[in-house]
Amino acid sequence: GAFIDNNTFINMDKKGVAISHLRDQYIRVKDNTLEHYNNNNGFAIYAYNIANTNLDISDNNLLRGKVGIQVENVLPLGQGNFISVENNTIKQYQYGIYTGLLEAAQINFNTLEDNAAGISLNDCNKGVVLDNDIIGLTFKQTVGINIQQSENNTIKCNFINNMEHCLYFSGFCPSKLTSNTFGNGDNGITLDNA
């Protein structure tokens, strides 16, 4: 396994932490700080094409760039494998947390501030998005939680404030929504071609 803990990354041109093409591993990315000062195209933490792996991304502080945390094509196929993105603070990114092609991901207890999109799920199924605080500082052209072509997710106890779209569904997205709080937005819940 790999333990990427307690590091500081300043002004990486592309990615602070890049994890790809791994199999049968335990990967932890915890308690890191990443700041982009001059590059709005940077990714803080990027995980792609990983199988049968436990992935724990937690307690990181991320500031400025294109994507705070991107997790795509990660398949926890083995018994007891997990994908967890928890307790991160993510500010001033185009996408705070962007996910694609995932099963059973846990995206919980994160604080996302002043991002154009707080949490995005694209073709992600059977996941949980729980107790995240998503607060926009720039109101127009923003979305708190964006879900596209994703099935059987639980969206629960999230606080979304000052976003143009608090919760936005696009495509076939049967999911369970409970106990979320939406404030100061143009649209609380939007179903677009859903």
DOKOLBA-348668 format. One record per residue (C-alpha): residue in three letters; x, y, z. Coordinates in steps of 0.1 Angstrom, whole numbers, plus 5000, padded with zeros to 4 digits. Layout:
% residues N
alaXYZ ...
END
This chain:
% residues 194
gly500050005000 ala500950374999 phe500450625026 ile500750985014 asp500351185046 asn501251525060 asn502751675029 thr502552035015 phe502352094978 ile502652444965 asn502052544929 met502252214911 asp501752264874 lys499451964868 lys498751744898 gly499651744935 val499051364940 ala498351144909 ile497450774914 ser496750554884 his496850204871 leu497050024904 arg495549694915 asp495049514949 gln496349804970 tyr495450015001 ile496050384992 arg495650665018 val495951035010 lys495551215044 asp496351545061 asn497951705031 thr497852075021 leu497852174984 glu497752534971 his497852654935 tyr498753014932 asn499353074895 asn497652774879 asn493852744876 asn494252424856 gly495752214884 phe494351904901 ala495051864938 ile494351484941 tyr493751264910 ala492950894911 tyr492250704879 asn491950344867 ile492350154899 ala490849814907 asn490349594939 thr491749884959 asn490850054992 leu491150434985 asp490950675015 ile491251045007 ser490651235040 asp491451535060 asn493151735032 asn493152115028 leu493052214991 leu493052564977 arg492552694941 gly492652514908 lys490552324883 val489752014904 gly490151954941 ile489651574941 gln488951374910 val488250994913 glu487450814881 asn487250454870 val488050314904 leu486449974910 pro486449834945 leu485449494933 gly486949284960 gln485149184992 gly485449465017 asn487149714993 phe486050084996 ile486350434982 ser486150705008 val486451085003 glu485851235038 asn486651535060 asn488351735033 thr488252115030 ile488152234993 lys488052594983 gln488052794950 tyr488152514924 gln486052474892 tyr485052124906 gly485452054943 ile484951674941 tyr484551524907 thr483751144904 gly483050924874 leu482450554868 leu482450454905 glu480450204926 ala479650244963 ala481750554969 gln481350735003 ile481651115000 asn481051245035 phe481651525059 asn483551755034 thr483552135035 leu483452295000 glu483552664997 asp483552894966 asn483652624940 ala481752644907 ala480552284913 gly480752134948 ile480251754943 ser479751594908 leu478751234903 asn478851104867 asp477850744861 cys478350664898 asn476050404914 lys475150284949 gly477150564966 val476450784997 val476851164997 leu476351255034 asp476651555056 asn478751785033 asp478652165037 ile478652325002 ile478752705003 gly479052934973 leu480453274974 thr479853354937 phe476153284930 lys475753254893 gln476652944872 thr477152734903 val475852394914 gly476052234949 ile475651864940 asn475551764903 ile474351414895 gln474451274859 gln473450924848 ser473950784883 glu471650524900 asn470750424935 asn472750684954 thr471750824988 ile472051204992 lys471451285028 cys471951565054 asn473851795031 phe473852175036 ile473952365003 asn473852745004 asn474253034979 met474352824948 glu472352884916 his471452514915 cys471552344949 leu470951984937 tyr470851914899 phe470051574883 ser470551514846 gly469651184829 phe468350874845 cys469250914882 pro466950724906 ser468250814940 lys467150874976 leu467151234989 thr466551295026 ser467151565052 asn469051805030 thr468952175036 phe469052425007 gly469352805011 asn469753114990 gly469652954956 asp467652994924 asn466752634923 gly466552384952 ile466252054932 thr466352044894 leu465451734874 asp466651784838 asn465851514814 ala465751274844 
END
